[in-house]
Amino acid sequence: MPEENLTNQPTGNQPKNDNDVEANKIIAAMSYIWILCLIPLLTKRDSKFAMFHAKQGLVLFIAELVVSLLFFIPFLSWLLWILLVIVSIIGVIKAYSGEWWKIPYAYDLSQKINL
């Protein structure tokens, strides 16, 4: 699946609002740091940009919890944990850059979250 360049470009139901992106890119970047995804989910409900990243961050957070329960499978759990950390770091960078980055699989699941 080719990666689309979504820098400040609205896609689907994301409206183009540069003020929203600039005002909320720091809190959107926090969405990918483990449980901090709850901060924008609870405080920035009016920001499409923050909620877009917060929902994806919530999906990654839940995935991290599930992987943590797989500690008894050493190689698989470490591999998945490293993958999730890398995706989270990329998410922080993309959100801070003001991009509407759709994480494969996580984006689809995040669209099912209705908050």
C-alpha positions in Angstrom: 0.0 0.0 0.0 1.7 3.2 -1.1 2.0 5.9 1.5 0.2 9.1 0.7 1.7 12.5 1.5 -1.0 14.0 3.7 0.8 17.1 5.0 -1.9 19.6 5.9 -4.1 18.0 3.3 -7.6 17.0 4.4 -8.6 13.5 3.4 -12.0 11.9 3.8 -13.7 13.5 6.7 -10.7 15.7 7.8 -11.4 19.4 7.0 -8.5 21.6 6.0 -8.0 23.9 8.9 -4.5 25.2 9.3 -5.3 27.0 12.6 -6.5 23.7 14.1 -3.3 21.9 13.1 -1.0 24.7 14.3 -2.8 25.1 17.6 -3.0 21.3 18.4 0.0 19.7 16.8 1.9 19.4 20.2 -1.0 17.7 21.9 -1.6 15.6 18.8 2.0 14.4 19.0 1.4 13.4 22.7 -1.3 11.1 21.5 1.3 8.5 20.5 3.0 8.4 23.9 1.4 5.5 25.7 -1.5 6.6 28.0 -1.1 10.2 27.1 -3.5 9.6 24.3 -6.3 10.2 26.9 -5.4 13.8 27.3 -6.5 15.0 23.8 -9.4 12.5 23.9 -10.7 14.2 27.0 -9.6 17.9 26.5 -9.5 18.5 22.7 -12.8 17.0 21.5 -13.4 20.1 19.3 -10.1 19.6 17.4 -10.4 17.3 14.3 -6.6 17.1 14.1 -6.1 16.2 17.7 -8.9 13.7 17.7 -7.6 12.1 14.5 -4.2 11.4 16.1 -5.7 10.6 19.6 -7.9 7.9 18.2 -4.9 6.3 16.4 -2.9 6.7 19.6 -5.6 4.9 21.6 -5.5 2.0 19.1 -1.7 1.8 19.6 -2.0 2.0 23.3 -4.5 -0.9 23.4 -2.2 -2.9 21.1 0.7 -2.2 23.5 -1.3 -3.5 26.4 -2.2 -6.7 24.5 1.5 -7.2 23.5 2.5 -6.7 27.2 0.2 -9.7 28.0 2.2 -11.8 25.6 5.4 -11.5 27.6 5.5 -15.4 27.9 6.3 -15.5 24.1 9.8 -13.9 24.2 10.7 -13.3 20.6 7.3 -12.4 19.3 6.4 -10.0 22.1 9.8 -8.2 21.8 9.4 -7.9 18.0 5.8 -6.6 18.3 6.8 -4.2 21.1 9.7 -2.8 19.0 7.4 -2.4 16.0 4.8 -0.5 18.1 7.5 1.8 19.6 8.8 2.6 16.0 5.2 3.4 14.8 4.6 5.5 17.9 7.8 7.5 17.2 6.8 8.0 13.6 3.4 9.1 14.8 4.9 11.7 17.1 7.0 13.1 14.3 4.2 13.2 11.8 1.7 14.8 14.2 4.2 17.4 15.3 4.9 18.1 11.6 1.2 18.8 11.1 0.5 15.7 8.9 -2.7 13.7 8.8 -0.8 10.4 8.8 -3.0 7.3 8.5 -1.3 4.3 10.2 -2.0 1.1 8.3 -4.6 -1.0 10.1 -4.7 1.4 13.1 -6.4 4.1 11.1 -9.2 1.7 10.1 -9.7 0.6 13.7 -9.6 4.2 14.9 -12.5 5.1 12.6 -14.7 2.7 14.5 -14.1 4.6 17.8 -17.0 6.9 18.3 -16.3 9.5 21.0 
